[in-house]
Amino acid sequence: TQRYRAELNYNFLDSLPNLGFIGLKDEYESFLLQCPSAQWIKTNDFLEVGRVIMACKTFISNQTAAWALSQALCKKNCILEVCLECPNSFTFLPECYGVISQKCLEVVFKKINKEDNKQKQWLHLPHGI
């Protein structure tokens, strides 16, 4: 959601295998400017969104319904892009983090995804999506 963006730069993710994006088409097109290799994962409903979230190695979101869904599903390895102008979403789950700066985003991402996990797949789509 554009209104809750913290204006972080995600281009450091572009070299990851199987980088996926869920969201509206215009949001995806905006994300492509930073991560041209990202694939758009079209979903028809929140059941499919939940399946994609649970299949992710790491889920990064801003303050959207997808974030609330990730927390309801107790998804580990989540990063929330906190909007300082309207911080209306939080996490209380272990292995989930809120970030407010570029440096914080990259440090948390590296912490979650240690070097020994480099070769693992980033996204395993469930059958049927």
Secondary structure as UniProt FT lines:
FT   HELIX           2..4
FT   HELIX           11..13
FT   TURN            14..15
FT   TURN            17..18
FT   STRAND          20..21
FT   HELIX           25..32
FT   TURN            33..34
FT   TURN            36..37
FT   STRAND          39..40
FT   HELIX           46..55
FT   STRAND          59..62
FT   HELIX           65..72
FT   TURN            73..74
FT   STRAND          78..81
FT   TURN            84..85
FT   TURN            94..95
FT   STRAND          96..99
FT   HELIX           102..112
FT   HELIX           115..117
FT   TURN            118..119
FT   TURN            127..128
//
